[in-house]
Amino acid sequence: AVSGRFDAADTTDVLVVVAGFGTQNYATSALLAGLRRAARAARACGGVEAGTWLVARAGLLEGRSATTHWEDMEDFSSAF
């Protein structure tokens, strides 16, 4: 169960985006903008499971190397 909420104004050293199936239904422009704001203050940023898709959709992987599950590699590399 969720016990808090995401606030891009909070300071962070490391931003880890964890997400599961159905993530595309929640990838709103507001969420992606919030991830970009939070990532600007973070020293490191990454994703777990479908979180990598959100990180990529937010544009946080542009010009960077990334890894993903082997089953997602073809779709992920085609999308980004």
Backbone as JSON, one array per atom type, in Angstrom:
{
  "sequence": "AVSGRFDAADTTDVLVVVAGFGTQNYATSALLAGLRRAARAARACGGVEAGTWLVARAGLLEGRSATTHWEDMEDFSSAF",
  "N": [[0.84, -1.18, 0.0], [0.42, 2.26, -0.64], [2.15, 4.72, 1.14], [2.86, 7.31, 1.09], [3.62, 10.22, -0.94], [4.86, 11.23, -4.14], [7.03, 13.9, -4.36], [8.4, 16.22, -6.24], [9.79, 18.4, -5.39], [11.16, 17.73, -3.14], [14.43, 17.2, -1.81], [17.03, 15.06, -3.0], [19.52, 12.5, -3.11], [19.81, 10.24, -4.67], [17.75, 9.14, -7.22], [15.44, 6.7, -7.65], [13.33, 5.05, -9.7], [10.66, 3.02, -9.37], [8.54, 0.75, -10.85], [5.7, -1.08, -12.13], [3.74, -3.39, -14.12], [1.52, -1.87, -16.5], [2.4, 0.69, -16.41], [2.48, 2.62, -18.45], [-0.04, 3.72, -18.39], [0.06, 5.55, -16.38], [1.95, 7.41, -16.96], [1.9, 10.37, -17.04], [2.11, 13.74, -18.32], [2.61, 15.47, -16.22], [3.72, 13.78, -14.25], [6.07, 12.92, -15.58], [7.37, 15.38, -15.91], [7.77, 15.98, -13.24], [9.57, 13.94, -12.54], [11.76, 14.75, -14.08], [12.37, 17.2, -12.8], [13.05, 16.26, -10.21], [15.25, 14.66, -10.85], [17.14, 16.51, -11.67], [18.26, 17.48, -9.31], [19.4, 15.25, -8.24], [22.23, 13.08, -7.74], [22.47, 10.67, -8.96], [20.47, 8.57, -11.05], [17.98, 6.17, -11.7], [16.13, 3.24, -12.8], [13.84, 0.63, -11.87], [12.52, -2.44, -12.9], [9.63, -1.65, -14.7], [10.15, 0.96, -14.26], [12.37, 1.88, -15.62], [11.35, 2.48, -18.11], [9.78, 4.72, -17.55], [11.78, 6.51, -16.73], [13.18, 6.75, -19.13], [11.12, 7.76, -20.81], [10.82, 10.23, -19.65], [12.98, 11.47, -20.64], [15.42, 11.22, -19.45], [17.46, 9.52, -20.08], [18.7, 10.29, -22.35], [21.48, 10.41, -24.43], [22.86, 8.69, -22.82], [23.96, 5.48, -21.64], [22.06, 2.5, -20.99], [20.54, -0.2, -19.19], [18.3, -3.0, -19.42], [15.79, -5.5, -18.78], [16.33, -8.57, -20.48], [14.15, -9.5, -21.97], [12.84, -7.19, -22.63], [14.55, -5.74, -24.19], [14.55, -5.4, -27.08], [12.11, -4.01, -27.65], [12.5, -1.81, -25.96], [14.86, -0.61, -26.93], [13.97, 0.07, -29.47], [12.0, 1.94, -28.87], [13.42, 3.95, -27.59]],
  "CA": [[0.0, 0.0, 0.0], [1.16, 3.52, -0.7], [2.12, 5.44, 2.42], [3.34, 8.67, 0.87], [3.43, 10.65, -2.32], [6.04, 11.75, -4.81], [7.1, 15.36, -4.39], [9.63, 16.55, -6.96], [10.48, 19.49, -4.7], [12.02, 17.16, -2.1], [15.81, 16.99, -2.24], [17.41, 13.66, -3.02], [20.83, 12.19, -3.67], [19.62, 9.22, -5.69], [16.37, 8.95, -7.62], [15.18, 5.37, -8.19], [11.93, 4.95, -10.1], [10.23, 1.62, -9.34], [7.19, 0.66, -11.42], [5.33, -2.41, -12.62], [2.88, -3.47, -15.3], [0.53, -0.82, -16.64], [3.04, 1.98, -16.16], [2.14, 3.58, -19.49], [-1.29, 4.38, -18.03], [0.33, 6.56, -15.36], [3.04, 8.27, -17.42], [1.33, 11.66, -17.42], [3.1, 14.8, -18.52], [2.94, 16.01, -14.9], [4.65, 12.85, -13.61], [7.36, 12.98, -16.28], [7.99, 16.66, -15.55], [8.22, 15.83, -11.85], [10.79, 13.13, -12.56], [12.85, 15.6, -14.59], [12.74, 18.14, -11.72], [13.74, 15.52, -9.15], [16.53, 14.17, -11.37], [18.11, 17.62, -11.74], [18.92, 17.63, -8.02], [19.98, 13.97, -7.84], [23.54, 12.74, -8.29], [22.29, 9.47, -9.78], [19.07, 8.3, -11.36], [17.8, 4.88, -12.35], [14.81, 2.65, -12.73], [13.72, -0.8, -11.6], [11.38, -2.99, -13.63], [9.1, -0.7, -15.68], [10.65, 2.29, -13.94], [13.3, 2.29, -16.67], [10.54, 3.08, -19.18], [9.42, 6.08, -17.11], [13.0, 7.31, -16.77], [13.44, 7.03, -20.54], [10.06, 8.65, -21.32], [11.08, 11.56, -19.11], [14.14, 12.02, -21.34], [16.58, 11.2, -18.56], [18.49, 8.62, -20.6], [19.25, 10.82, -23.59], [22.93, 10.51, -24.44], [23.41, 7.8, -21.8], [23.75, 4.04, -21.79], [21.13, 1.96, -20.01], [20.27, -1.63, -19.27], [16.94, -3.41, -19.09], [15.62, -6.95, -18.83], [16.56, -9.05, -21.84], [12.88, -9.63, -22.69], [12.41, -5.85, -23.04], [15.61, -5.03, -24.92], [14.19, -5.01, -28.44], [11.09, -2.95, -27.58], [13.07, -0.64, -25.29], [15.79, 0.07, -27.84], [13.17, 0.66, -30.56], [11.26, 3.09, -28.35], [14.3, 5.01, -27.12]],
  "C": [[0.88, 1.24, 0.0], [1.02, 4.25, 0.62], [2.6, 6.88, 2.29], [3.08, 9.07, -0.57], [4.74, 11.2, -2.84], [5.97, 13.26, -4.83], [8.44, 15.74, -5.01], [10.41, 17.68, -6.3], [11.38, 18.98, -3.58], [13.43, 16.99, -2.65], [16.14, 15.51, -2.13], [18.82, 13.52, -3.56], [20.7, 11.22, -4.84], [18.13, 9.07, -5.96], [16.24, 7.57, -8.26], [13.68, 5.27, -8.46], [11.58, 3.47, -10.21], [8.79, 1.58, -9.85], [6.96, -0.75, -11.94], [4.47, -2.32, -13.86], [1.86, -2.34, -15.31], [1.09, 0.58, -16.46], [2.64, 3.03, -17.19], [0.85, 4.32, -19.18], [-1.09, 5.53, -17.04], [1.41, 7.56, -15.77], [2.48, 9.59, -17.94], [2.43, 12.68, -17.62], [3.52, 15.4, -17.18], [3.93, 15.09, -14.18], [6.02, 12.92, -14.26], [8.09, 14.28, -15.99], [8.52, 16.61, -14.13], [9.49, 15.0, -11.75], [11.97, 13.94, -13.06], [13.31, 16.59, -13.52], [13.52, 17.42, -10.63], [15.12, 15.06, -9.61], [17.57, 15.28, -11.45], [18.89, 17.77, -10.44], [19.65, 16.36, -7.58], [21.35, 13.76, -8.48], [23.46, 11.54, -9.21], [20.8, 9.21, -9.94], [18.98, 6.95, -12.05], [16.38, 4.38, -12.2], [14.89, 1.16, -12.47], [12.44, -1.27, -12.26], [10.91, -1.98, -14.67], [9.5, 0.74, -15.38], [11.65, 2.8, -14.97], [12.56, 2.95, -17.83], [10.14, 4.5, -18.81], [10.63, 7.01, -17.17], [13.31, 7.69, -18.22], [12.4, 7.98, -21.12], [10.24, 10.07, -20.83], [12.28, 12.21, -19.78], [15.42, 11.97, -20.54], [17.68, 10.27, -19.02], [19.13, 9.14, -21.87], [20.76, 11.01, -23.48], [23.61, 9.61, -23.42], [23.16, 6.34, -22.18], [22.8, 3.58, -20.7], [21.02, 0.46, -20.2], [18.8, -1.87, -18.95], [16.89, -4.93, -19.17], [15.73, -7.41, -20.28], [15.27, -9.19, -22.63], [12.38, -8.28, -23.22], [13.38, -5.15, -23.98], [15.18, -4.55, -26.3], [13.17, -3.87, -28.43], [11.67, -1.67, -26.99], [13.99, 0.12, -26.23], [15.06, 0.68, -29.04], [12.47, 1.93, -30.11], [12.18, 4.26, -28.0], [15.65, 4.93, -27.81]]
}
